[in-house]
């Protein structure tokens, strides 16, 4: 999510990738990579930014919440949707697999006994 934050803050994918790369890639690690490796890693970060995007949460005229792609926010404001400030939105990821409920596998031979 930090990479997406950098993109929103910096305004461009290139600047976001550079900022993220500078923050997280130590000079020691970078010195072990040749130019090709560095470019390959930056390309992967670009691909991540081009493939995923978190929607902006907006409030509809009936007070329901709507997720909108950042590129559509201005268009939706024209039809009276209101962008909620990040301080009013909490991102929660729900794990679809509850690890507390584990499947019990029973051997067929034991079950017949």
C-alpha positions, 0 to 999 in steps of 0.5 A: 500500500505504501507504493500506492501512497507514493503514487498519489503523493508524487503524482506519477508512477515513475516518481513513486517507484523512485521514491519507494526504491530509494526508501527500501533498497539499501545501497549495499543491496543495490551495489550487488545488482547490476544495472539490468537487475535494478531496471528489472526490479523497477519494472516490476514495481511499475507493473504493480502500480499499473495492475492494482489501484485502491479505489477512492471512497465517496459518499453517494447522495443517499449516504451510501459509500461508493468506491471509485477509481481515482481517474473518475473522481472528478466526473463523479463529483459533478453528479454530487458524490463527495470524496471522503477524506482518508482520515474517515476511511479505514482499509480493512482486509478480510482473510477469506480463509479463517485459520482457526477453522482447520479441515480435519482429514480422516483416513478412510481406513480409520473411519471404517474401523 
